[in-house]
Amino acid sequence: MTARPSLFLLAALTAAPAAAADDLAELLKRVPGDMNTVAVINVREINKSPRAVKEKWRENAETGYLAGAIAVPPWVPVVVIGADLHPGPGGDRSVALIPVAASVNSEAIAKRENGVVETVDGLTLVLSPKCGYFGFPAGGIVAVSLTMPRQDFARWVRGARKPDKPAVSDYLQAAVTANAGAHILIATDLKDLFDPTAVRAALQASGAVSGETELNSLTAVLAGARGITFAARVGDRTAATVRIDFAVPMADFLPAFRRLWPKALERAGFEVDELKAAEPKADGKAVVLAADLSDTSLRRILSLLVSPGAAVPEDGSARVKTPKEAAGLAASIRYYKAVNGALDDLKTQGGAKGKDYVRSAAFFDSYAGRIERLPLTNVDPVLVQYGASVAGKLRAMAGSLRGVKVQLDAYENYKSTTWAGGGGVYLGGRGIGVGVGGNTALSTNVQEMDTKSAELVARLEPERAKIWGVLEGDRSAVRREMLEKYRIDFDQYKR
């Protein structure tokens, strides 16, 4: 799942948001009704937090805001993101709604983005080569989407000009209201999202369900999930709560939930250690988990929303200050920290060691895309080359992971067992023998295919480890080169 709104492009353009846009309700009313997820970043309240003040997030927004978890214009009151998220990689749509000053217009955005102003039938959009489409659904509100097709985006902008009330589901509206004090909110409406057959198959594969009765009841409970809400308040460690709402009281299902929750996170390739270890508690028809998150875990969660091009802005209004006030040095430090921050997050999550190869590949591609979309203006050419090299290696690892998945599936499909007995010989594909009582297995290649699978994984792990080694070597080399050139250790530099 990846939502890709570019939140920081308007940095030099926004000053004092229009009064009408300085209102969560005005933004929420304009989130497309067919989107199942709403995220709210309460920028004004985050800016007031002791940590934000201490670490000067407002002044150092490109590399430090929310510990680098998400880039937002730090002078706006709130940012709202609507997304249509579904299980599996790719295909998700999203749009960000941002309050701006009344002076912000299409020409200013196009100039800043090297984009094109397009006006058709009275509707003006800006096409950005990096960030998709910009539109103005209302005065003082800018919308941006990299993932919505032009027709969908244009029709939505026209329809969002004068909404009477929010179009998103009642669940999402209630989640926003109930968590008004949260610094960060992500709510997803799960109703009708999960196919019962797929849920049943996943439960069977989990090995955590005993007996047909429990399997049937859990399938009904999980397939009938109503929604999930993540709410957090920022501190030295972020205090977070996850609430999963169901259609039935959950007290009796807590033992099964405790067994399934870590496996569900693993299956999704979304292993946040603090949430994985959190103790679930029943709250009526909901299960609630609470945990204090590290910065790395917060970044992992917000990677659902962060734009690959939004981690570092192009403007100079919040440029990192250096002793020489050098634009090139400031831009280079931001770029260096963004590239290495992506590598650190991937390594913290275990690199390519997870068993869900497709999901791991999607994360590698996501971080490669984030690096590729970083602004390059005034960045040292050596660092530009370094960033391109890192992104290329991450994409290579993503391709390797997908290749492993394809080959492992092939080995699984090649499994067969030949049986004799009952007056005939039968061939069972995928290791399933078909026959009658008294059958005897004459031959099978199941063990051979299992051995080949194990050998494949064992052979490719060192190759990916070698790529990580090269990345670490390149990182050390570029750090030394920057130190020699600028007399500043980019790793140790703090504003």
N, C-alpha and C positions, 0 to 999 in steps of 0.2 A: 504494500500500500504506500503510495507516495502522493502527497499533494504538493503542488509546485508553484504556489503564488510567489511572485517577486515582491517583497515587502519594502525594500530599501531604496528603490530607484528614485523615489521622490524626495530624497534626503535634502537636497539644496532648495527644493521647491516649496516645502511645507514650512510654515512659520507659525501662524496662529490659526488653528482649525476653525472653520465656520461653526457658529453656534449650533446650527441644526445637525451638523455631522458629529458634534461632540456629545453623542448620545447613543449608547449601545442599542437602544430600541430602534433607532433609525437604520442602523446597519443590519440588525437582525431581520427587520422586515423585508430586506432586499436579498437575503440569501435564497438562491433558487430552491423551490419547493421539492424538487426531485432529488435533492442531495440528502444523504442519510447521516451526515456528520457536520457538527458545528464546533469550531474552536474559537475561544475568546482569549486574547492576550491583553490583560488589564495593565497597560503600560504605565498609566499615571500612578497606580498603587505600587507597582513594582519599583518605580523610581523613588518612592518614599521609603522603601525597606532599608534597614540599617546596612545590609550588605551592599546594596546598589549604591548607596551614598559613599560607603567606605571605599569601594573599588571603582568609583567614578564611572559607572556604567553609562550614564548619560553622555559623558564627554568621550568615552572610549567605546562607542557603541559598535563599531565594526568588528572588533575582535573580542570584546569582553562582555557584551550584553547577555544577560542570562547565562554567564559562563560560556559564551559562544554557542549556546544551544539553538538560538534562532535570532535572525536579524530583523529588527523592527525599528522604524523611526522613533527615537526615544522621546520626541516632543509631542507626539500625538497622544490622546487620552486612551484610545483603545483600538485594537485591530481585530476584525472578525473574519474568519475563514470558513467557507462552506466547502465541503468535499463529498464526493460520492465514492466511498471506500468499500472494497469487496475483497474476500479472501483470494490469495494468489497474487503474483506480481503483475504490475502493469495495468493499463486500462482505466485508471482512476481519473476522475475529473475534479477540478477544484477552482475556486475563485477567492481572491482576497479583497476585502472592502476596507478602505483606509480613509479616515478623515483628512482633508487637506485644506489649505488656505484657499479662499475664494479666487485668488490670483492665479492658481494653477490651471493651465489650459492645455489643449491638445498640442499646440505649437511648441510650448515649453517642454513637454514630455518628449515629443518627437525629436527635438533638437538634442536633448540630453541623451536619448537612446539611439541616435542615428536611425530613427525610425521614419515612418511615412504616415502622414495624416490622410485618412480615407473618409470621405463624406459621400454617402449614398442615401437618397430619399430622406434627407434631413437628419440622418444619424451619423455622428462623427466618432470614429475609432482611430486609435493609433496602433500601427503594426510595428512591433519591436523585433529585430532579428534575434534577440536573445530571450525575450521574456513574453512573447506572444502578443495578446491584445490588451489594450487599455480602453476603458470606456468610462462615461460619466452617467451613472444611473440617477444621480441627483446633484444639485449644486452642493459643493463642499465634500463630495464623496467620489473617490476614484476606485474603480474596480480593475483588477488585472488577473489574467488567466493565461497560463502557458498550455493548458491541457484541453480547454474547450474548443471545439471546431468553431470557425468563424460564424457560421449560420446560427449555431446554438447560442453563442455569446451575444451576437447582435440581437437576436429575438429576446433573450433574457434582459439585456439592457433596456430595450424599449418597454418591456413589461414591468420593469422595476422602478419606473419613474415616480409613480404615485400609488404605492401599495397601501391598502387599508390596514392590513395586519400581516404578521409573519405567515409565510407559506410553508415553512418546515413543519415537521410533525409535532404533535402535542408533547411527545416525549422530549424532544430537543428543546422546546420552549420551556418546559418544566425544569429541565436540567440547568438551563441558563439562569432561571429565576432562583432555583434552590441554591445555586453556588455563586451568588452575586459577590461574595467576599473573596472568591478565589483569585489569585494572581494569574493562574493559567487554568483553562478549562477545555477539555476535549470530550465531547459527548457523541456517541454513535447509536442510532436507532437500529436495533438488531431484529425487529419484528419481520418475519418472513425471509430473513437473510439466509438462514441455514437450511439446506436440504436434509430432511430426516434420513434419507437413505445414506447420504454421505456422513451424517453424524453417527449413524449406527455402525458404519464401516470403520470410522475412526475410533469409536469406542472399542470395537472388537480388536483392532490392531494395537490399542494402547496396552493391553494386558492387565488393566487395572479394574476390570469389571468381572464379577463372578456370577455366572448363571443367567439364564434367559430372562428371568423376572426383573433382575436389576438392569439388565441391558435394555429391556423395553421401557422401563420407567425413566431411566436416565436419557434415553433417546427422546422421549416426549418432553422432558424438562428442558434439555439443552436446545432442542429445535424450537422450543417455544420461548426462548430468551427474548426479553423486551428491549434491553439496551444496556450499554456500558458507559460509565462516566468516570473520567479521570479529572481530579481537581487537585491543585497544588498551591502552596504558598512558599515563596522563596526565602531562604535563610542561608546560614553556613552550609547546611544540608537542606534540601527541599522536602518539606513535609507534604506527602502525597496520600491521597485516598482514591481507591478504585471501588466503584459500586457497580455490581452487575445485577440487573433487575430481571426477575422471572415472572411467570404467570401463576406460580403456586408458592406456598410457604416453603422455606428452604431449610428449616432446622433439621428435618429428617434426612436431608441430602448432604449435610456437611461432611460426614465421613468420606463419602464418595468424592465430593468436591475437593477435599484435601489431597486425595490421591491423583485426581485428574488435572488439577490446576498447574502443577509444574510441567506435566506432560503436554498440556495445551500450549504453554509458552514455548516449550521446545519444538513442538510441531510447527508452530508459527514462525520459528526462527527468531523469536523475540525474547531472548533470555535476559531479563533484567533481574539481577541476582536478588536485589532487595524485595522486589515483588514476588519473586519465586519463593522466597523464604517467609513471606508474610503469613500471619495466621488468619485464616478466613473466619468471619463471624456472621451468623445469620441475623438479619434485620427484617423480620416479616418475610416478604416475598423477594428479598434481596440478599446477596452475599457481599460483605464489605471487607476490604483489606486495606491496611494502613502501613506505610513505610516511610522512612527517611531516605531520600535518594541522593546519591553522589552526583556530581556534575556530569560525569560520563553517562550515568543512567538517564539523567534528564535529557541530555543530548540525544540519546538513543530513542527515547519516547518521542521527542519533538522532531525527530527525523521523519516522522509521518507527515509533518507539515512544512518543514523547511524547504525552501527552494534551492536547487543546486547553485543558482546564481545569486542567492540573497545573502550569503554569509558575510560578504564584504562589499561595501558600497563604492561607487565611483566618485561621489561628491567630495568636496574638500571642507564641508562645514563641520565635520566631526573628525578631521584628520588627526592621526596620532601625532602628538607633539614630540619633536626630537630636539636635541641641543642645537642643531643647526637649522631647524625648521625646514628641512629639505623635503620637498614633495616626493622626490624619487625614493628617498630613504623611508619616508612614512608609508608610501605605497608598497614598498618591498617588504617591510616588516609585516604589514597586514597580510600580504599574500603568503609569505613564508609561514606565518602562524596558522593561516587557514588551511594550507596544504598539509602541514604536519599535524594539525589538530584532527584532520580527517583520518590520517594514518593511525594516530593514537587511539581514536575511537574504535577503529576496526580491530586493532590488536587487542584492546581491552575486552572486546566481545569474542575473542578467540580466533580471530582471523578466519581461515578457511577450514577450521577443524570440526564444524558442526556437521550433523548427519543429514540435515535438510539442504541438499546441494543447490536446489533451485532457489530457495529463499536466500541462502548465503550469496549466491551469484547475483541476485537482485540487489543486495546491500552493496556488493562491490561495485556494481554498475552505478548505483545511486551516488556513492561517494566519488567515483570517477567523474560523473556528470557534474557534481558540485564543484570539483576542482576545475573542470573545463570551462565552467561558466563564471569563474572568478574574473573580476575586472583586471585588465592588464595595463591600463594607463599608468605610465611612469614607473612600472615595475621593472626592476633590473632584468636585462635579457637572460642572464644566467639563471635567475629564478623562474622565468617564463619557460625556459627549456627544462628545468627541473620539474616544474609542475606538469608539463606535457608528458614527461617521461614517467612520472608517478601514475598519472591517469592511464597511460597506456599499459603499464604493468598491472594495475588493478583490473582493467578490462580483460587482460590476458588471463588473470586468475578467475574472473567470472566465466570466461569461455571454458576454461579447464574444468570448473565445477559443473557447468552444464554438460560437458562431455562425459564426465564421470557418471552423472545421472542417466544419460542416454545409454551408456554402455552397461551400467548395472541393470537397467530395465531390460536390456537385450538378454543378458545372462539369465535374468529371472524368467523371461519368456521361453528361453531355450530348455528350461528344465523339463524333464519327462521321466516317466517310469513305465516300464513294460511289465505287465502282469500276465500270469498264466493260471488257468483253472476254470472250472465250471464249463468246460467244453469249448473254450476259446481263449484267444490272446487279445488283450486290450491295452491301449496306449493312453496314459494320462498325462495331459499337458500341465505345465507349471507345478509338477510334483504331485498331482492328484490322480490316484489310481482309480480306475473304474472297473468293477468286476463283481462277482458273486461270492458267497461264502466259500472259504477254503482257498482263495487265491494266494499265489505265491509270487513275490517279486522276482522276476528273472534278471532284469537289468535296470539300472537307474543312473542318470548323470547329475542328480541333484548335488551330490557331494563335490563332483567335478566343477559344476557351475558356482557353487559356494566358494570353492577354493580360488577359482578365477576372479570372483568378485573381491575376495580378500586381497589377492595379489595385486589387483588393479589399484585398490585404495592405497595399499602399502607402497606401490611403485610411484604413484603420483604425489603422495604427501611430501616426499623429499624435494620434488620439483617445485612445489609451491613454497616450501620452506626456503629453497634457494632464492626464489624471487624476493621473499621477505628479506633475506640477507643482503641482496643487491640494493633493495630500497633503503635499508639501514646504512649501508655503505655510502650511497648517494647522499643521504641526509647528512651524514657526518662531513662529507666532503664539501657540500654546499654551505654548511654552517661555518666551516673553517674559511672558505673563500669569502663569505660575507664579513667575517670577523677581520680578515686581512684588509678588505677593501674599505669598510666603514668604521673600523675600530670599535664595533659594538657587537656584543654577543646577542644575536637575535633570539636565542633560546631564553636568555636571562632578562631581556629587555622588558621593563614594565614602565608604563607611563608615569 
